[in-house]
Amino acid sequence: MLTMAAQRTTATGWTLRAVVSAHVVAIVGQPVFAGVYLTGDFDSLRWHAIGADVVTSMGYVQVIVAIVVWIRLRQIWPFAATMTVVAAETVQYFAGLDGALWLHIPLGVMTVAALVVLFIAVWRRPLPRREVHHA
């Protein structure tokens, strides 16, 4: 059984938590900007586009941090979850640029939901370094 110290979240884990948290804050603004645009404030589309650039960039930063978590903490699930979210964000980004709202809107809803679930997951449990088990 691991000691309490071994189960504590490492600095790498805290970095992942910070990046995921910032990513969630950024992505939650996207439906707000889109909604304001749909009420007739056409300047909000510019804010939605800027937000899309920020959210997408933060997703790529999160991929880098998730790779570090995988290497340093020997936990692959944050990387796998992050890649799933970032792949959806990337498709959603280009669907928005193309004006394919039939894909952009529902994929956006699913992406926000997925990132919120990932946020809960990284904050719900410690992110300690896992020991290597040799057979």
C-alpha positions in Angstrom: 0.0 0.0 0.0 1.2 3.5 -0.9 2.0 6.0 1.9 0.1 9.3 2.0 3.1 11.1 0.7 3.3 8.8 -2.3 -0.3 9.5 -3.2 0.0 13.3 -3.2 -0.2 15.2 -6.4 3.2 16.1 -7.8 4.2 19.5 -9.3 3.7 17.9 -12.7 0.2 17.0 -11.7 -0.5 20.5 -10.4 0.7 21.9 -13.8 -1.8 19.6 -15.6 -4.6 20.8 -13.3 -3.7 24.4 -13.9 -3.7 24.0 -17.7 -6.9 22.0 -17.8 -8.5 24.6 -15.5 -7.5 27.5 -17.8 -8.6 25.5 -20.8 -12.1 25.0 -19.2 -12.4 28.7 -18.4 -11.5 29.6 -22.0 -13.9 27.0 -23.6 -16.9 28.0 -21.5 -16.7 31.5 -23.0 -17.2 30.2 -26.5 -20.9 29.4 -26.3 -21.4 32.8 -24.6 -19.8 34.6 -27.6 -21.7 32.5 -30.0 -25.0 33.2 -28.2 -24.4 36.9 -28.1 -23.7 36.8 -31.9 -26.9 35.0 -32.5 -28.8 37.8 -30.7 -27.6 40.2 -33.4 -24.4 41.5 -32.0 -22.2 40.7 -35.0 -19.0 41.9 -33.3 -19.3 38.9 -31.0 -18.3 36.6 -33.9 -14.9 38.2 -33.8 -14.6 37.4 -30.1 -15.8 33.9 -30.8 -13.0 33.5 -33.5 -10.4 34.9 -31.1 -11.7 32.6 -28.4 -11.4 29.6 -30.8 -7.7 30.5 -31.4 -7.1 30.7 -27.6 -9.0 27.5 -26.8 -7.2 25.5 -29.6 -3.8 26.8 -28.5 -4.5 25.9 -24.9 -5.5 22.4 -26.1 -2.1 22.0 -27.7 -0.3 23.2 -24.6 -2.4 20.7 -22.6 -1.2 17.9 -25.0 2.5 18.8 -24.1 1.7 18.8 -20.4 -0.1 15.5 -20.7 2.9 14.0 -22.4 5.1 15.2 -19.5 2.6 13.6 -17.1 2.8 10.3 -19.1 6.6 10.3 -19.0 7.2 11.6 -15.5 4.2 10.2 -13.6 3.7 7.1 -15.8 0.0 7.9 -16.2 -1.3 7.7 -19.8 -5.0 8.4 -19.1 -4.6 12.2 -19.1 -2.8 12.1 -22.4 -5.4 9.8 -24.0 -8.3 12.0 -22.7 -6.5 15.2 -23.8 -5.9 13.8 -27.3 -9.6 12.9 -27.6 -10.6 16.4 -26.6 -8.0 18.2 -28.7 -8.9 16.1 -31.8 -12.6 17.0 -31.3 -11.6 20.7 -30.8 -9.5 20.7 -34.0 -12.3 19.2 -36.1 -14.8 21.6 -34.5 -12.5 24.6 -35.2 -12.2 23.8 -38.9 -16.0 23.1 -39.1 -16.5 26.6 -37.7 -14.1 28.1 -40.2 -15.9 26.3 -43.0 -19.4 27.4 -41.8 -20.5 23.7 -41.3 -22.7 24.6 -38.3 -24.5 21.2 -38.5 -21.1 19.8 -37.2 -19.7 22.8 -35.4 -22.5 23.4 -32.9 -23.1 19.8 -31.7 -19.4 19.0 -31.6 -18.8 22.2 -29.6 -21.3 21.0 -27.0 -19.7 17.6 -26.8 -16.2 19.1 -26.5 -17.2 21.5 -23.7 -18.8 18.5 -21.9 -15.8 16.3 -22.4 -13.4 19.0 -21.2 -15.5 19.5 -18.0 -15.4 15.8 -17.4 -11.6 15.8 -17.8 -11.4 18.8 -15.4 -13.4 16.9 -12.8 -11.1 13.8 -13.3 -7.8 15.7 -12.8 -9.1 17.4 -9.7 -10.9 14.4 -8.2 -7.9 12.2 -7.6 -4.2 12.7 -6.8 -1.8 12.6 -9.6 1.2 10.8 -8.0 4.1 9.2 -9.7 3.4 5.5 -10.3 6.1 2.9 -9.7 7.3 0.7 -12.4 6.4 -3.0 -11.9 8.8 -5.4 -13.5 7.6 -8.9 -14.3 
